[in-house]
Amino acid sequence: MNPADISALARHLFETQGAKAIPEAVQKAASFEAAGDKEQSKIWRQVEGVLWELRGPHES
């Protein structure tokens, strides 16, 4: 999956899931890691990174 596709997936998740998008990406990455699918796990870790960027700075 190329970076543009990863960004598009992350944006879609962020728009549809809101604050739940990051935990969902983390869970998917962990599930793929546990199943031994390193490629899918890597993709979901990248999605997680984009989601953190989309979220912006932490508000207190």
N, C-alpha and C positions, 0 to 999 in steps of 0.2 A: 504494500500500500504506500503510495507516495505521500509526501508531506501535505499536499493540497487536499487529498482525500481524508487524511487524518484530521486536518483542521476543519473540514466540512462536517465530518462525523462529530467532532467535539462541539462545534457550534450548534448542530442539530440537537445533541443531547442537552446542552446548556439551555437552549430555548424551550425544550419540551419538559426537562426534568428540574431545571432550576438548581437549587442547592443540593438536590439528591444526585446530580450528575457525577460529581467527584467520587462519592462513596460507591456508586455503581461501577465506575471505571476501575476503581481499586479492587472491587470484588471480582470483576471479570478477569482482571490481570492475575489475581491470586488463583482463581479457578483454573485458568489456562496453565499457570505455573505448576499447580498441583497435578494436572493431567499430563504434564511433560511437553506441552505445546509452547515452546519458547518463542516462536515467531508471533503467534497471536498474543502472548503475554507482552512481548515487546511493543506491539501495536497499541495495546490498551494502556501501557505505561506512558506512551507518547501522547495518547488521547488525554490521559490524566494531566500531563504537563501543560497541554494547551488549555484544558479546563481551568487550571490554576491561573493561567495568564488571563483568561476571559473573566474570571472572578474579580480580578483587580486586587488592590491593596485591602488588607484587613481593616475593617472599621471597628472602632471601640466605643 
